[in-house]
């Protein structure tokens, strides 16, 4: 792991390092990632949609991309073939999800009926800016 990536990887949002299994494949989520998934699934439930299942590969991809954005200071979508919501600067998971729900493209990703899987990540820069990433797939 490069030193820059190591720095980004150690500044995961939320001081507690609690990891919570949330998927049948046993992927472990940090509390902030679990909260992103829960808030997203609450929005889907409110719109009559089934919950998204956490995917280990999407969590890994979201973490990698979010760490890259945090390390480089760039808010930019991945080139991976996934649906993706990114954001920066929100203070909480609820605020990030709320902002995405007020953005037509991001809202469409969160409520897309064909999506069945999700990955989530959030990292904080040394200066305190939080980068957020959700990734979706069928």
N, C-alpha and C positions, 0 to 999 in steps of 0.2 A: 504494500500500500504506500503510495507516495506521501511525503510529509504533509503536503497541502490537503490531500484527501483525508489523512488521519486527523488533522485539525478540524475539518468540516464534520467528520464522522463523530468526533467527541463532543460536539456542541449541539447535540440533539435537543430540541425544545423539550422542556420539562426537566426539572432537576432530578426527579426520581427516575431510576433506570428500570422500573417495573416492566416486565415483559409479560404479555398476556396472550395465551393461545386463543385464536379466534377462527381457525379454519380447520376443516377435516384433514388437510395435509400437514397440520402441525406447525404452521408458520407462527413465529413469535412476533407479536407487535408491541412496540413501545406504547405507553399510555396515550401519547398524543396521536399516534397513528390509529389506535383503536377508536379514539374520540372522533377523528375525521370520518372513519368508516361509519360509526354510529350516527353521526349527524347527517351524513349522506343518506344512509338507509332510512332515517326518520323522514327525510324529505320525500324519498321514494314512496314510503308508506302513506304519507299524507296525499299522495297523488295516485294511490291505488296500484302501485307497482311492487313487485317482489323485491326483497332485499338482495343486494349484491354479495357474492361470496368472496372472501379474501383469497387471493392467488399469490402463492409464494413467489412466482416469477414476476408478477406485477409489483409486489412489494420491493423486490430486489431492484427492479428497473426504476421505480419511483424514488427509491433511496439514492441510487446512483445519480439520477438526473438532478434530484434536489440538492445533493452534495455538490455537484458540478455548479449549479446556479449559485449556491452559497459561496463556494470557493472563488468563482469568477466575478460575482456581483452582477450577473446577467440574468434577466428574466426572459427566457427563450424556451420555446417548445422543443421537445425531443424530436429526433428524426425516426424514432421507433414507430412501428405500425400499430399504435394504440390511440384510443381517445385520451385526451389529457386536459386537466385543469391545472393551471399554475397561478400563483399569486405571490405577492410579497408585501410585507408591512403590517398585515393584520396581527392583532395581539393574541387572539384566541382562535381555537378551531371553529367555534360558533360564528365568529366574525368572518372567517375565511369562507365558510359554507354560505353564510348569508350573502356575502358579496358575489359569490359564484351564482347564487340563485337569482341575483338581480342583473346578471349578464346573460343575454339570450344564448350565446354559443355555449357558455359553461353550463347554464341551466339545461340546455338540450343534452349535453353529455351526461349529466347526473340523472336525467329522467328518460334517457333512451331505453326503450323497452327491450331492445335486442342485447344490451349489455347485461352480462351475468356475473362478471368478475371485476374486482377492484384491487388496487394497491395504493398505499398512501405513505407520505413522508413529510416531515417538517424539520427544518434545521435553522439555527440561529447563527448569524455572523458574530464575530467578536464585538462588533459595534452595536449589536442588539436587533438588527433587522431579521425578521423571520421569513424564510422562503417556504412555500407550501406546494405540494404536488399530489394530485390524484391521477391515477391511470386506470383506464377501463378497457375491457375487451368482451367479446361475445363468448 
